[in-house]
Amino acid sequence: TNYDEMESVATMIYVVRRLVIPTLLSNTSAAIEDCRVYRRVLRVISQLWCNPYYRCQMKIDLAVLIEHFILKVLCLGPQVNPTKHQSEIESDTPKSPEGMPSLFHQQLDVLEEMKIWFSSNPNEALDLYINYDNQGDMLPTRFSKLMNKICEALSTLAEQCGAIISENGRFASINGGNGSPRRHVVLPGESEMSKAHAREAAQLMREKAFHSITAIVK
């Protein structure tokens, strides 16, 4: 019956709230250290967000996950280190010179997921605005205006990537093409190879950021 179906759905939402959400949050450290874990966490968040019923019934829960796993990662700025060697850039969990994990791959995963969110169903961008940017004082400040914060984070990230591309010796056009090279003074500890890797990583990240912004605008 319809009553039984509604009761089953309510039970499932309760289980997700009590078990899935805490489990995801408890894996924050593992997700930072290993991009494969982060990728799985992100996919769970996407499954919840892309389901209209979960999106309606778990507004605060999803706001917590989006703010914690998506916005914070985007707002770190481009995790591109000019002094990385190629093996570090290409590994699953690259390390910074200080030994801390770089979140380069995590940021790429977020950008790719954002593109999927907003290109697969244009209404999801509208839902994000209605649920979090148009609620007045009904939501805690931390979880309000999520759509505005995501757009600002994507735009800032693309701008910062452009600065890295410029600093590492070559201007690039907005579509990812390369313009005229410019002279760059090699600093101690830097090499032309490491700068080239940083430039290529920044170009890739900027391109994905533009794709996400385009999906939102459409």
N, C-alpha and C positions, 0 to 999 in steps of 0.2 A: 504493500500500500504506500501511498504518498507519505503518510506519517512515519512509517518504518524507514523509508528512504531518507527523510529529513533527519530522523534520529541518528541514522548511520553516518550521514554527512557531518552532523554536529559532533558525533563521537570522534570521527576522523580529525576534525579541526582541533578538538581538545587534545588528541594524541600528538598531533604535529606541534602544537603550542608547548606542550609539556615535555616532549622528548626531542623532536627534531631541532627546534630553535636553540635550546640550551646546548645540544650536541655540536651544532655549528659554531656557536660562540666559544665553546670550550676548545675548539680546534684552531683558534686564532694563531697561536704560536706555530703550530705545524703548517698552517697555510702560508705564513710568512717565510718559513724556512724552506718549504718545498712547493714549487709552483704547481705540481701535480695535485697536491692536496687542495690548494687554493682553487684550482680549476674545477674540482669536484664540488667544492662548497658553492662556487659561483653557479654551477649548473643546477644545484638544488634550489638556490634562491630564484633562478630564472624559471624553474618549473612552478614554484609557488606564485611568482609574480604573473606569469603568463596564464594562469588559471583564474578566470574572472571571479569565481566564487571565493577562492582563497584571498584574492586581491580585495574583495569586498569585506570579508569577515576577519581578516588578519591585518588590518591597516597599521596598527602600531607595531606589530611584530615585524612586518615587512619594512617599515620605516627604520627600525633598529638595525636590521640586516643591511639595508641599503646604505645607511649612514656609516656602519661599522666596516663593512667589507668592500664597499664601492667608493663612496665619497672620500674616505680617509686615504685610500690608495691613490686616487686621482689627485688629491690635494698635496701629495708629497712632492710634486714636481717630477720632471722626467728623471727616471732612475738610470741615467746614462753616465757612465764614468769614463772620461777621456783616457784614463790610465789603464783601463782594462786590456788584457790580452785577448786574442781571438778565442782561446779555449774558455775563458771566463764568459765572454759574450754569448757563446753558443751552448754552454752547459745549462742543465735544467735549473740549477740554483747558483747563479753567479755570485761571487763575493766581492765586496768592496775592499780597498786596500786595508781598511781597519778590521776586516774579517766579518763584518756584518753582511747579511744577505741583501743583495740588490733585488728590488721588486720590479725589475724591467719586464719580465715575462708576465707577472701578475697584472701589470698595467696594460700590456697588450691584450691579455685575456678579457679584462674589463671593457676595453674599447670595442673588442669584437662582439662581446655580449650586448653592449649598449646598441650597437648597430642592429643586431638581431631583434632586440626588444622593440625598437621603434620602426624598423622597416617591415617586419612581418605583420604588424597590426598598428596602423596609425592611431587607433583609438587609445592605445596604451599611453602615449604621450599626453593625451587629453585627460585620461584617468589619473595620471601622476600629478597633473596640475590641479585637477578638481579635488583630489583626495588630500593633497598636502600644501598647495599654494593658495587655496581659496577657502580656507577653513577659519580665518580670523584667529582668535585666541583659543580655539578649541583644542589645538595640539601643543605639546611642549615646544619651546623655541628650537630646541635641538633637532626636532623632526619636522618642522614646518618649512615651507618653501623648498622642498627637495628638488623640484623641477628646475627652479631658478639656480640652486646650488650646483646641480649637475651641469647645466649649460655653462655656468661661470667656470666650473672646474675644467670642462673640456676646452673652452676657449683659452683659458690661461695655460693649460698644458700645451696646446698647439703653439701658442706664442712663445713659451719657454723653449720648446723644441726648435723653433726658428732661430732663437738666439744661440742655441748650442750649435746648430748647423753653421751659422755665421762665424762663431768663435773658432770653429775647427776648420776654417780655411776655404769654405765654398758656399756661395749663395745658391739657394734652390728655389725654383718657382713654386707656386701654390699647388700645382698638380704633381709635385714630386720630382720634376725634372731638374737637371743641374744647369746652373747658369755659369757665368764666368768665374774662374777661380780667383782668389785674392791671396796676397802674401800673408803668411802667418808665422810669427816668431815661435820657434820651438822652445818650450820652457823646460827646465830641468825635470827629468823623469818622464817626459813625454816623448813620443815618437810619431812619425808621420803615419805609421800603421795603426797605432792606437787611436789617433785623431780621426783617421778614416773610418774605423769601426764605430766610434762615437757618433760621427756624422751620419753614417748609414742607419744606425739604430734610431737616432733622432728623426731622420726622414721617414722611417717606417712608422714610428709612433705618431708623428704629426699627420701622416696620411690617414691612419686609422682614426685619429681624433676628428679630422675633417669629415670622414665618412659617417661617424656617429652624429656629428652636428647636422650633416645633410639629412640623415634619416629623421632627426627630430623636426627639422624645418619642413620637410615634406608632409 
